[in-house]
Amino acid sequence: MSNPTGAFFAFALEPFPTIARGDDLSAVITGVLSAQATELQDGDVIVVASKVVSIAEGQFVDLAGVTPSPAALDLSARTGKPAEIVELILSESSEHFVAGERGPIIARHHLGYQLTSAGIDRAGTDGAWLLPKDPDSSARALRDAITAFSGVTVAVVIADSDGRADRRGATVISIGAAGIAPLRITEHAEPGGKTKRQEETLTDLVAAAAGLILGQRGRGAPVAVLRGIGYEISDEGVAAMLHRAP
């Protein structure tokens, strides 16, 4: 059972340099910590935007090399999304539906996540960023490097912005995690002696809390630290709580 959280403190790591393909993201994060003279504490949760993970891992697709299928052309006409982007959504997912008359396109990514546009981000007019290949593995690598640097026990959550099928706007969810159990489990007794078990997606709550200070556009701080979160240490990863894990 996860420890309770009474209060927590959150702050962004900034100024944060622009990440380029091939950069060692863990080295950049630890470099910012050193430059700021920021000391991590046992139990800190480092929340990292998925886009910088994708960039560092080189998950770029040049749209000039994407040939839209007839299905992508039809879906593009319905939603107004570029046909090349729609083709990537279809190729990265196993199923999809259009939430409104003209979108968004909600797709079940091959990794098991149900995401707006299969988690694909535009990269200007000529390219796109796909999700990290294995977000839980990416989180573990970052956790290991940051723990080795800091000498304290930390957790890492990789967060991605995502829309909901029933409303406008974007929220933030977790797609990878290391060092923190993805579910917060509580139990309480009910009349008659029965025990009710409640599961909450803790890493999603952590990602959303970080999203309040990271924002979605223009801030330029893709990494935040949350301090005071109660959690169980685990390397199950976000994949462990998916209904359809790959």
QUIURVEN-V523858 format. One record per residue. N is the residue number from 1. PHI is phi in degrees with one decimal (* if undefined). PSI is psi in whole degrees, -180 to 180 (NA if undefined). Layout:
# QUIURVEN-V523858
N;PHI;PSI
N;PHI;PSI
This chain:
# QUIURVEN-V523858
1;*;134
2;-71.2;150
3;-71.3;148
4;-73.6;155
5;-113.6;116
6;-90.7;-34
7;-164.3;156
8;-147.1;164
9;-125.5;140
10;-134.8;142
11;-150.0;150
12;-88.0;150
13;-89.1;105
14;-152.1;152
15;-69.5;144
16;-117.0;129
17;-68.7;159
18;-70.0;131
19;-89.0;137
20;-118.6;161
21;-55.5;133
22;89.5;-7
23;-64.6;148
24;-84.7;98
25;-63.1;-39
26;-63.5;-38
27;-67.1;-36
28;-65.5;-45
29;-61.7;-48
30;-66.6;-30
31;-65.6;-40
32;-66.3;-41
33;-59.2;-42
34;-66.0;-44
35;-63.5;-33
36;-87.7;-8
37;56.0;38
38;-89.9;123
39;-100.1;123
40;-76.5;158
41;-122.4;155
42;-53.5;132
43;93.5;-8
44;-59.9;145
45;-113.3;121
46;-94.7;119
47;-105.6;125
48;-120.6;130
49;-65.1;135
50;-61.6;-30
51;-62.3;-41
52;-70.8;-29
53;-66.0;-45
54;-60.8;-42
55;-63.6;-49
56;-60.9;-35
57;-85.6;-1
58;73.2;36
59;-85.0;44
60;-93.2;141
61;-124.3;126
62;-80.7;118
63;-65.6;-19
64;-64.3;-23
65;-96.3;9
66;-103.8;125
67;-106.5;112
68;-65.0;138
69;-81.4;167
70;-56.0;-38
71;-65.2;-39
72;-67.3;-39
73;-63.9;-41
74;-66.1;-44
75;-68.7;-33
76;-63.8;-43
77;-64.0;-35
78;-74.0;-35
79;-107.1;-19
80;83.2;2
81;-77.8;146
82;-55.0;138
83;-60.6;-34
84;-66.4;-40
85;-65.9;-42
86;-61.7;-40
87;-61.4;-40
88;-64.7;-41
89;-58.5;-46
90;-65.8;-41
91;-72.6;-25
92;-90.9;-2
93;-130.7;164
94;-101.4;-21
95;-160.0;161
96;-158.3;164
97;-150.4;159
98;-98.8;120
99;-71.9;-39
100;-119.8;-169
101;-63.0;-36
102;-126.9;29
103;115.7;180
104;-76.3;166
105;-88.4;118
106;-99.9;123
107;-129.4;146
108;-92.2;107
109;-63.8;153
110;-59.4;-22
111;-76.3;-11
112;110.1;-11
113;-80.5;144
114;-100.2;114
115;-137.0;153
116;-64.0;129
117;56.0;28
118;56.5;26
119;74.8;14
120;-83.6;133
121;-110.1;138
122;-69.0;145
123;-121.5;83
124;68.7;-150
125;-95.6;-12
126;-112.5;-4
127;-148.9;-180
128;-152.4;154
129;-108.9;127
130;-88.0;167
131;-64.1;157
132;-54.3;148
133;-63.8;-37
134;-145.0;86
135;-58.4;-36
136;-65.4;-40
137;-65.3;-40
138;-62.1;-41
139;-64.1;-41
140;-64.2;-41
141;-63.6;-42
142;-65.5;-44
143;-58.8;-46
144;-61.9;-43
145;-68.0;-42
146;-69.9;-37
147;-64.2;-44
148;-62.5;-38
149;-69.9;-45
150;-88.1;-26
151;76.4;10
152;-123.3;163
153;-86.6;117
154;-126.6;168
155;-120.5;158
156;-128.8;134
157;-122.6;130
158;-97.3;124
159;-112.8;147
160;-135.7;139
161;-73.3;144
162;-155.3;145
163;-93.7;170
164;-114.9;149
165;-69.4;-22
166;-99.8;1
167;-156.9;164
168;-78.1;163
169;89.8;174
170;-120.8;150
171;-121.3;-166
172;-132.0;133
173;-128.9;169
174;-93.8;141
175;-122.8;-8
176;-153.8;150
177;-158.1;151
178;-149.8;135
179;85.5;0
180;-140.3;131
181;-65.1;133
182;-68.5;-26
183;-110.9;139
184;-100.2;121
185;-112.2;127
186;-124.6;152
187;-135.2;142
188;-148.2;151
189;-79.3;141
190;-111.7;164
191;-53.4;138
192;95.2;-1
193;87.8;0
194;-76.8;150
195;-107.6;126
196;-99.1;130
197;-105.6;128
198;-119.4;131
199;-114.6;132
200;-122.3;143
201;-80.1;86
202;-61.0;-43
203;-66.9;-27
204;-68.5;-41
205;-62.9;-40
206;-64.3;-45
207;-61.6;-42
208;-66.2;-39
209;-62.2;-43
210;-65.9;-34
211;-61.2;-26
212;-62.8;-32
213;-103.7;-23
214;-79.9;-38
215;70.8;-179
216;-110.7;-24
217;-141.1;131
218;86.7;-16
219;-73.2;-38
220;76.2;22
221;-126.4;90
222;-86.1;7
223;-133.1;134
224;-131.8;156
225;-116.1;129
226;-111.0;129
227;-123.2;131
228;104.2;2
229;-73.5;130
230;-86.5;128
231;-158.6;162
232;-92.2;140
233;-76.2;129
234;-162.3;148
235;-111.1;26
236;-60.6;-39
237;82.0;168
238;-64.6;-31
239;-57.3;-27
240;-67.7;-21
241;-105.6;6
242;-80.0;143
243;-67.4;-35
244;-128.1;80
245;-76.3;150
246;-68.4;NA
